[in-house]
Structures are given as C-alpha cells and as structure tokens.
Amino acid sequence: MNKKEIEKLISSYHWMAKEVRRLQMVLYGSDIPMRPLGRCTVWRQLCQREAKSQAELRDIDLREERLFKRLEYFENRVYAIEVAASKIEGEQHKVIYDCMMEGMSYRAIGLHLGISRETVRRMKDEIINQLCQDCRYVQLLNPEKSVV
C-alpha cells in the first residue's frame, strides 16, 4: 500500500466507521453485537417467522453473506486506522491525524491549529512516513498479503 492510498484510507475513516455501525445494525440488530449470532440475524429470524418461501430465504442469506463480508472488510480497515493512532509521535501530529480521520481539509486543520496549509501538508507527510515504516500497520491494511 503506497502513501497516497494510506492517506485516502485515513480520510475515509469517518464514513467507514459509520458504515460499520450501519452494517452492524442490519446484521445484528444493534451496533455492538451482544453475543455472537453467526450468520443468523434478528432480521432473518423475523422473516422466517413470517413463513417466507425457500427462494426468499436464500436471497436473504445471499444478502447477509455480502453484507457480512463488507462488514469484515470495513472493520479491519477501521481497526487498522485506530491502531495507527497510537503509533504516531508528537502531540501536534496526533491532532492532525485525528482531524484527518474526521475528514477535515488541510485548510480546516490549519485554521484549527493556527498553522499554514503547507505546514499541515508537511506534517501529514511525516505522519504517513511514520506509518509506512511500521510493518505491522501495513500488514493490518493488507491481511491477504502475508510476509514470509
């Protein structure tokens, strides 16, 4: 994963976290699963009570499978972004990282911290370099690629 992709991922954190909560609501009935339900959700149980046909239940299973895969993907990304926050050194760098996670522009971050947009850009590059040097973080972002 290159530096531009990492930067885009960090700025996408805000909407990905919202999507995780939404998918958890759809699949589990709450945004934090109270107990592992596997692939059996509240919605599916309600549909079964209404005596749906086998074809409709199969469609529900296919939809749940797709949503579950998307949930896992976004949960992994959100987790990696949150773990990275603890790896960043320097208070101002941490604030810039948090602002990036919220989707703030360089200009907005600069106004918030009282620094220029170019200084924000330079410090953002330093943050991305810190993260790129951390092999564990890069591995969290690329779970399908294992280091041998």
VOPAGU-2260 file (C-alpha; in pm, 1 decimal, decimal comma):
REM VOPAGU-2260
SITE   aa  ch    i         X         Y         Z
SITE  MET   A    0       0,0       0,0       0,0
SITE  ASN   A    1     153,4     329,1    -106,3
SITE  LYS   A    2     146,0     663,6      74,5
SITE  LYS   A    3    -140,1     807,9    -130,5
SITE  GLU   A    4    -358,2     504,0     -58,1
SITE  ILE   A    5    -284,2     530,0     314,9
SITE  GLU   A    6    -374,1     899,9     312,1
SITE  LYS   A    7    -700,4     826,2     130,6
SITE  LEU   A    8    -777,2     547,4     376,5
SITE  ILE   A    9    -724,9     776,2     676,4
SITE  SER   A   10    -951,7    1044,1     529,3
SITE  SER   A   11   -1214,7     773,5     457,7
SITE  TYR   A   12   -1220,8     664,2     821,5
SITE  HIS   A   13   -1521,0     879,8     912,1
SITE  TRP   A   14   -1761,7     728,6     660,6
SITE  MET   A   15   -1622,1     375,2     704,3
SITE  ALA   A   16   -1688,9     387,4    1079,4
SITE  LYS   A   17   -2046,2     498,9    1004,2
SITE  GLU   A   18   -2085,4     214,0     756,1
SITE  VAL   A   19   -1961,4     -37,3    1016,8
SITE  ARG   A   20   -2227,5      83,7    1260,5
SITE  ARG   A   21   -2496,1      67,0     991,3
SITE  LEU   A   22   -2398,8    -285,5     885,1
SITE  GLN   A   23   -2389,4    -399,8    1247,0
SITE  MET   A   24   -2742,9    -264,9    1291,1
SITE  VAL   A   25   -2861,8    -450,8     982,0
SITE  LEU   A   26   -2686,9    -778,2    1065,8
SITE  TYR   A   27   -2706,2    -787,7    1445,3
SITE  GLY   A   28   -2990,8    -555,3    1535,3
SITE  SER   A   29   -2756,0    -326,4    1732,2
SITE  ASP   A   30   -2427,9    -153,0    1662,9
SITE  ILE   A   31   -2241,3    -371,8    1912,8
SITE  PRO   A   32   -2330,1    -740,2    1893,0
SITE  MET   A   33   -2439,8    -857,0    2237,2
SITE  ARG   A   34   -2346,3   -1215,1    2160,9
SITE  PRO   A   35   -2210,6   -1384,7    1851,5
SITE  LEU   A   36   -2505,1   -1465,1    1629,2
SITE  GLY   A   37   -2307,8   -1601,9    1338,0
SITE  ARG   A   38   -2495,8   -1555,4    1017,1
SITE  CYS   A   39   -2836,2   -1572,8    1186,4
SITE  THR   A   40   -2970,5   -1223,6    1239,7
SITE  VAL   A   41   -3273,2   -1073,8    1401,2
SITE  TRP   A   42   -3399,0    -966,7    1059,6
SITE  ARG   A   43   -3365,2   -1321,5     922,9
SITE  GLN   A   44   -3538,3   -1468,8    1226,3
SITE  LEU   A   45   -3830,7   -1229,1    1178,0
SITE  CYS   A   46   -3851,8   -1320,0     810,7
SITE  GLN   A   47   -3858,4   -1690,5     894,5
SITE  ARG   A   48   -4143,2   -1633,4    1140,6
SITE  GLU   A   49   -4340,5   -1480,5     857,6
SITE  ALA   A   50   -4308,2   -1812,4     668,5
SITE  LYS   A   51   -4113,6   -1686,9     368,7
SITE  SER   A   52   -4053,6   -1916,5      74,2
SITE  GLN   A   53   -3721,6   -2100,5      37,8
SITE  ALA   A   54   -3624,2   -1872,4    -251,5
SITE  GLU   A   55   -3680,9   -1563,0     -39,0
SITE  LEU   A   56   -3479,7   -1711,6     248,3
SITE  ARG   A   57   -3197,4   -1796,6       5,0
SITE  ASP   A   58   -3199,3   -1436,4    -119,1
SITE  ILE   A   59   -3181,6   -1316,7     241,1
SITE  ASP   A   60   -2882,5   -1547,2     302,5
SITE  LEU   A   61   -2703,0   -1416,7      -7,6
SITE  ARG   A   62   -2761,7   -1056,6     100,2
SITE  GLU   A   63   -2643,2   -1128,7     453,8
SITE  GLU   A   64   -2330,8   -1301,8     322,7
SITE  ARG   A   65   -2248,2    -998,9     107,4
SITE  LEU   A   66   -2312,7    -755,2     392,3
SITE  PHE   A   67   -2111,1    -968,5     634,6
SITE  LYS   A   68   -1809,2    -969,9     400,7
SITE  ARG   A   69   -1833,7    -592,8     362,1
SITE  LEU   A   70   -1861,3    -554,3     739,9
SITE  GLU   A   71   -1546,3    -761,7     795,9
SITE  TYR   A   72   -1357,8    -559,3     533,3
SITE  PHE   A   73   -1453,7    -222,4     684,8
SITE  GLU   A   74   -1399,0    -342,8    1043,2
SITE  ASN   A   75   -1042,8    -442,6     952,1
SITE  ARG   A   76    -976,6    -104,3     790,2
SITE  VAL   A   77   -1127,8      93,7    1079,1
SITE  TYR   A   78    -931,9    -112,8    1332,4
SITE  ALA   A   79    -604,4     -56,1    1146,0
SITE  ILE   A   80    -664,6     319,5    1131,6
SITE  GLU   A   81    -742,8     330,6    1504,0
SITE  VAL   A   82    -434,5     122,3    1592,5
SITE  ALA   A   83    -218,9     356,9    1388,1
SITE  ALA   A   84    -321,1     649,7    1608,2
SITE  SER   A   85    -120,7     502,1    1895,9
SITE  LYS   A   86     190,8     477,0    1675,4
SITE  ILE   A   87     208,1     846,7    1593,5
SITE  GLU   A   88     466,3    1051,5    1779,9
SITE  GLY   A   89     414,7    1417,8    1870,6
SITE  GLU   A   90     101,8    1582,7    2001,2
SITE  GLN   A   91      50,9    1807,7    1701,4
SITE  HIS   A   92      91,5    1507,8    1470,2
SITE  LYS   A   93    -173,7    1321,8    1672,0
SITE  VAL   A   94    -415,3    1614,3    1642,7
SITE  ILE   A   95    -358,6    1635,0    1267,5
SITE  TYR   A   96    -414,7    1258,4    1236,9
SITE  ASP   A   97    -740,8    1282,5    1434,1
SITE  CYS   A   98    -855,1    1572,2    1217,0
SITE  MET   A   99    -769,9    1372,0     904,1
SITE  MET   A  100    -974,7    1081,1    1042,7
SITE  GLU   A  101   -1271,2    1317,3    1073,5
SITE  GLY   A  102   -1231,0    1416,0     708,7
SITE  MET   A  103   -1113,5    1771,8     768,1
SITE  SER   A  104    -934,4    1950,2     483,9
SITE  TYR   A  105    -578,4    2081,9     515,3
SITE  ARG   A  106    -716,9    2431,9     528,9
SITE  ALA   A  107    -959,8    2345,6     810,5
SITE  ILE   A  108    -686,0    2167,0    1004,6
SITE  GLY   A  109    -455,7    2466,1     956,5
SITE  LEU   A  110    -719,7    2705,5    1085,4
SITE  HIS   A  111    -790,9    2474,8    1378,8
SITE  LEU   A  112    -423,2    2457,6    1479,7
SITE  GLY   A  113    -322,3    2807,3    1372,4
SITE  ILE   A  114     -66,0    2685,2    1118,7
SITE  SER   A  115     -40,6    2714,1     741,1
SITE  ARG   A  116    -187,5    2465,0     498,4
SITE  GLU   A  117     162,2    2384,0     375,9
SITE  THR   A  118     276,2    2305,2     731,2
SITE  VAL   A  119     -21,9    2072,3     767,5
SITE  ARG   A  120      72,8    1902,0     439,1
SITE  ARG   A  121     435,1    1861,9     552,2
SITE  MET   A  122     332,1    1720,5     890,5
SITE  LYS   A  123      83,4    1488,2     720,5
SITE  ASP   A  124     367,7    1354,6     506,1
SITE  GLU   A  125     569,6    1292,6     823,8
SITE  ILE   A  126     275,2    1101,2     973,3
SITE  ILE   A  127     234,3     887,9     661,5
SITE  ASN   A  128     609,4     816,6     661,8
SITE  GLN   A  129     588,8     705,1    1026,8
SITE  LEU   A  130     305,5     468,1     938,6
SITE  CYS   A  131     478,8     332,3     628,2
SITE  GLN   A  132     783,6     243,5     835,9
SITE  ASP   A  133     567,9      38,6    1072,7
SITE  CYS   A  134     546,6    -304,7     909,6
SITE  ARG   A  135     269,9    -417,7    1146,8
SITE  TYR   A  136      41,6    -134,0    1039,3
SITE  VAL   A  137      96,4    -203,4     670,5
SITE  GLN   A  138      26,5    -573,0     735,1
SITE  LEU   A  139    -302,9    -484,0     911,3
SITE  LEU   A  140    -407,8    -297,3     598,2
SITE  ASN   A  141    -313,1    -586,7     370,7
SITE  PRO   A  142    -435,7    -900,5     551,5
SITE  GLU   A  143    -443,8   -1100,4     228,4
SITE  LYS   A  144     -72,3   -1043,8     172,2
SITE  SER   A  145     138,6   -1223,5     427,9
SITE  VAL   A  146     505,0   -1158,4     488,0
SITE  VAL   A  147     712,6   -1475,6     469,1
